[in-house]
């Protein structure tokens, strides 16, 4: 299945890039967040592909709306998708946007794919099988990370579009001293931690489950053995997450 999901993410990425060199027309969704034709093109590609790969499993996509909790609460397994994570980065044309596809089972991500179309770099993980990075059409390379040591100054991944001015103060109150702030867009921040480039990722503002599921899976399975713990849970009553720290 993972090969088919990787192929789907790449196909969605190609569709997104077909709009990248054009003047990007931006629409506004009900929550005032931006939407482009690239978001919708990737959304349809992914939904069609997942419906063919795994027809029995429901799908939640950022662009398709969220079923009620009454309908979702009995779901043991479902796909959750952000067809274009980092729409603001796409509009700014800074290359830091991704395609995120994850499979959730019993409240945790058991498969995750993050594809960075503009850089032709892909990350994927399956529960119990490790996390991997592929550059262009190269061979998969296993990636690892170790839990951060709070007694040492840490390299901190932070959001480019939602960076809090009080982030360093917030971390200091939790006994964490910042050695370096690594600013990045979309789910790239999870991948930075999974590769050991950043020690932790601190998010102060809210996210949705589709923003984090694929990256969270890649982080969890980048442990030397077993899985890293994660504070994130899925198929909650409200799909919104509050602030969190990944990497401790």
C-alpha positions in Angstrom: 0.0 0.0 0.0 2.8 2.5 0.9 4.1 2.5 -2.7 0.7 3.4 -4.0 0.3 6.2 -1.5 3.8 7.6 -2.4 2.9 7.5 -6.0 -0.4 9.4 -5.2 1.5 12.1 -3.2 3.9 12.6 -6.1 1.0 12.8 -8.6 -0.7 15.4 -6.4 2.6 17.3 -6.2 3.0 17.4 -9.9 -0.5 18.9 -10.2 0.3 21.5 -7.6 3.5 22.5 -9.5 1.6 22.9 -12.7 0.0 26.0 -11.1 3.2 27.2 -9.4 4.7 29.2 -12.3 1.4 31.0 -13.0 -0.1 34.0 -11.3 -1.8 32.3 -8.3 -5.4 33.2 -7.8 -6.4 33.0 -4.2 -9.9 32.4 -2.9 -11.0 32.7 0.8 -12.6 29.9 2.7 -15.2 30.3 5.4 -12.5 30.4 8.1 -10.7 33.1 6.2 -7.8 30.7 5.2 -6.5 30.8 1.6 -7.5 28.3 -1.1 -6.1 28.0 -4.6 -6.9 25.8 -7.6 -3.8 23.8 -6.7 -5.3 22.8 -3.4 -8.4 21.5 -5.2 -6.6 19.7 -7.9 -4.4 17.8 -5.4 -7.5 17.1 -3.3 -9.3 15.4 -6.1 -6.3 13.3 -7.2 -5.7 12.1 -3.7 -9.4 11.3 -3.0 -9.8 9.4 -6.2 -6.6 7.4 -5.6 -7.3 6.5 -2.0 -10.8 5.5 -2.9 -9.4 3.0 -5.4 -6.5 1.8 -3.2 -8.6 1.3 0.0 -12.3 1.7 -0.9 -13.6 0.5 2.5 -11.8 3.2 4.5 -13.3 6.7 5.0 -11.3 9.8 4.1 -11.1 13.2 5.7 -9.5 16.0 3.6 -9.1 19.6 4.5 -11.0 20.5 1.4 -14.0 18.1 1.8 -15.3 19.2 5.2 -15.4 17.2 8.4 -18.1 14.6 9.1 -19.9 15.0 12.5 -18.4 13.3 15.5 -21.6 11.1 15.7 -20.6 9.7 12.3 -16.9 9.6 13.0 -16.8 8.2 16.6 -17.2 4.6 15.4 -14.4 4.8 12.9 -11.5 2.5 13.9 -9.5 3.5 10.8 -9.5 6.4 8.4 -7.4 8.5 6.0 -6.7 12.1 6.8 -5.3 14.4 4.1 -4.0 17.9 3.6 -3.6 18.1 -0.2 -1.5 21.3 0.0 -0.1 22.0 3.5 1.4 25.5 3.5 -0.9 27.2 1.1 0.5 30.5 2.3 4.0 29.3 1.5 2.8 28.2 -2.0 1.4 31.6 -2.6 4.6 33.2 -1.5 6.5 30.8 -3.8 9.1 29.9 -1.2 9.0 26.1 -1.9 8.0 25.2 1.7 4.7 23.5 1.0 3.9 19.8 1.1 1.4 17.1 0.3 0.3 15.2 3.5 -1.4 11.8 3.5 -1.8 9.7 6.7 -3.7 6.6 7.7 -5.1 6.7 11.3 -5.9 3.6 13.3 -7.2 3.6 16.9 -6.3 7.2 17.3 -2.7 7.2 16.0 -1.1 7.5 12.6 0.2 4.2 11.3 1.2 5.4 7.9 2.3 8.8 6.8 3.7 10.4 3.6 5.0 14.0 3.3 6.0 15.1 -0.2 7.8 18.4 -0.9 7.0 18.9 -4.6 9.3 21.9 -5.2 12.3 20.1 -3.8 11.4 16.6 -5.1 11.9 15.2 -1.6 9.6 12.7 0.1 9.4 11.3 3.6 7.3 8.3 4.6 6.8 6.0 7.6 4.8 3.0 8.6 4.3 2.0 12.2 7.0 -0.4 13.3 8.9 -0.2 10.0 10.8 3.1 10.5 10.9 6.4 8.8 12.6 7.1 5.4 13.6 9.9 3.1 13.8 9.8 -0.7 15.4 12.5 -2.8 14.1 12.7 -6.4 14.0 9.1 -7.7 16.7 7.8 -5.4 16.6 4.9 -3.0 14.9 5.3 0.4 17.3 6.3 3.2 16.4 5.5 6.8 16.3 8.5 9.1 16.6 8.6 12.9 16.1 11.0 15.8 16.7 10.8 19.5 14.7 12.5 22.3 16.0 16.0 23.1 18.0 16.6 26.3 16.4 19.6 28.0 19.6 20.2 30.0 21.3 21.4 26.8 20.4 24.4 24.5 18.2 23.0 21.7 17.7 23.6 18.0 14.0 24.5 17.7 11.9 24.1 14.6 9.2 26.9 14.4 6.5 27.9 12.0 7.3 30.4 9.3 3.8 31.7 9.0 2.7 31.4 12.6 5.8 32.0 14.6 5.1 33.4 18.0 7.1 36.4 19.1 7.2 35.0 22.6 8.3 31.5 21.6 11.8 31.7 23.2 10.2 33.1 26.4 7.6 30.4 26.4 10.3 27.7 26.0 12.4 29.2 28.7 9.5 29.0 31.2 9.5 25.2 30.4 13.2 24.9 31.1 14.2 24.8 27.5 17.0 27.1 26.2 17.2 27.9 22.5 20.5 27.2 20.8 19.1 28.0 17.3 15.7 28.7 15.8 15.1 26.9 12.5 12.1 28.5 10.8 10.2 26.4 8.2 6.8 26.1 6.6 4.2 23.3 6.6 4.9 19.8 8.0 8.6 20.3 7.1 9.1 21.0 10.8 8.2 17.4 11.8 10.7 16.1 9.1 13.4 18.4 10.5 13.0 16.8 13.9 12.7 13.2 12.5 16.1 13.7 10.7 17.8 15.2 13.8 18.3 18.5 12.1 16.1 20.2 14.8 15.8 18.8 18.3 12.2 19.8 18.9 9.3 21.4 17.2 7.2 23.8 19.4 3.9 24.9 18.1 2.1 27.6 20.1 -1.0 28.1 17.9 -3.7 25.8 16.9 -3.5 23.2 14.1 -5.9 20.7 12.6 -5.4 17.0 12.6 -4.7 16.9 8.8 -1.9 19.4 9.3 0.1 17.2 11.6 -0.9 13.5 11.1 1.6 12.5 8.3 4.5 14.4 9.9 3.7 13.1 13.3 3.9 9.5 11.9 7.3 10.2 10.4 8.5 11.6 13.7 7.1 8.8 15.8 8.8 6.1 13.7 12.2 7.8 13.5 13.2 6.3 16.8 16.2 4.0 16.9 13.9 1.3 18.3 10.1 1.2 18.6 8.3 4.6 18.4 8.8 8.0 19.9 6.0 9.2 22.2 3.8 11.9 20.8 1.2 14.2 22.5 -1.0 14.2 19.4 -4.2 12.2 19.2 -6.7 11.7 16.3 -10.4 11.6 15.6 -11.1 13.8 18.6 -14.5 15.4 19.1 -12.9 18.6 17.7 -10.2 18.0 15.1 -8.4 21.1 16.3 -5.1 20.7 18.2 -3.8 23.2 20.7 -0.1 23.9 21.1 2.3 21.0 21.5 6.0 20.0 21.6 7.4 17.2 19.5 10.8 15.8 20.2 11.0 15.5 24.0 
